[in-house]
Amino acid sequence: MDHVEVRRRTYHDSVRLMQASAAVQKVPGVEVALIAMATDLNLGLLEDLHFDVPGDTTPDDMLIALRVAGGDVVAGALAALDAALVAAPASDGGMTAAPPPHLLSSAARGADLNLGLISVPGPHAFVEAADALRSGLNVMIFSDNVPVGQEVALKRLGVELDLLVMGPDCGTAIVGGVGLGFANAVKPGPVGIVGASGTGTQHISCLLDDAGVGISHALGTGSRDLSTDVGALATLQGLAALDEDPATEVIVIVSKPPAPEIAARVREAAAACTTPTVMCLIGEETLEDGAAAALAALGREAAPARSWEAPDAGHRPGTVKGLFSGGTLRDEARMVLAGLMGAEAAAGLEMIDFGDDEYTRGRPHPMIDQRLRLEHLGATAADPSFGVALLDVVLGYGSHADPASELAPVIEKATEAGLAVVVSLCGAAGDPQGRDLQAELLNEAGAAVFLSNAAAARHAHALAEGGAA
């Protein structure tokens, strides 16, 4: 049975809607749940899932599409949705409380604010961000599906007004010790990060935190910033801002492979900084290398990241299969494997990023909803051609509240079938999920667990080759 409804002019940001979809999906009898804004993309997802597509909607309307076992399930599913969407009440609210502002510009008026977080449907992000910039706010644009031309225009306006534009599609930032988007509970400290990779920024900040070194600021730029079109506008601004920040003693720039001419421009700017600056470009260095270089610049020696070795119960022969939720972590693992087994052999491995659009159509992000990865892990265990499964688990704010509770039973069955499982755990000791407890639960289920993604990839290769890491 299908249930489709539209809540007019009811906006929630994409992270909350992904979490709400995951909560509704857990209700017994719910087979499919899509909770999303009525953008063209999401209306297309509705059609792909064979729901009746409602007419006369706008991107400001919220879609609720449920496929349930029977009509009696709908009420419980809607109750779970409403509970997931309820915001905490203001502590000083009441009949006389002023209504919240509807625009960033009105929120900034007369207030001591300098940063606006924008998480609206992509077609609306440009107007909101331009309004915020003209009101004197730096902006973090969590929204995706923003045309690159609009990104360039916003970042040029930011340069003109001496304001930073983080994003679009900026999923991670830490500003003044406050984590924004998908960030981890890391300590404050002397390292500043400019990141064109969200999970790359998370992983480096966690490796440093575990080494006892905290973060001053982590300024996300959006993944396209080091492209030829954008020209590193936000990266260069962020670099300059951290260079002037007295609390920042070392700067790390982390990115997926940039355009060569843009990389050269960033290297030139980094060399001109008075603050020691480390370049960590996936494809050239690992995130482990970037963290070690930052520690060396502080006069500290990097120790091997912690790991929880699995008992040597034996495993079947076969190749490595990667099941990742972070694209940068997947790319880094492939790079490490290519260095060990050769580029051609590594290119032939099946290394999936479940955060790709191909896998998130109609689903929450895998850092929130693990169901599809769990299905693939079960299928990998049933396929005798695979000997090792390599997967990441990303903790922190916004991510699944207890990923090990769902992963551990599937890992236990997989290892009983002879599949070796290696987990790259991206998390800080202070994360709300309890990083060490998560590691212990995954390890008890039979997985080898590493806090370094590169070390996890090396271990997976050693297992596939039949040796010890």
Buried (B, 14 or more C-beta within 10 A) or exposed (E): EBBBEBBEEEBBBBBBBBBBBBBBBEBEBBEBBBBBBBBEBBBEBBEEBEBEBBEEBEBBBBBBBBBBEEEEBBEBBBEBBEEBBEEEEEEEEEEEEEEEEEEBBEBBEEEEBEBBBBBBBBBBBBEBBBBBBEBBBBBBBBBBBBEEEBBBBBBBBBBEBEBBBBBBBBBBBBBEEEBBBBBBBBBEBBBBBBBBBBBBBBBBBBBBBBBEBBBBBBBBBBBBBBBEEBBBBBBBBBBBBBBEBEEBBBBBBBBBEBBEEBBEBBBEBBEEBEBBBBBBBBBEBBBBBBBBBBBBBBEBEBEEBBBBEBEEEEBEBBBBBBBBBBBBBBBBBBBBBBBBBEEEEBEEBBBBBBBEEEBBBBBBBBBBBBBBBBEBBBEBBEEEEBBBBBBBBBBBBBBBEBBBEBBBEBBBBBBEBBBBBBBBBBBBBEBBBBBBEBBBBBBBBBBBBBBBBBBBBBBBBBBBBEEEB
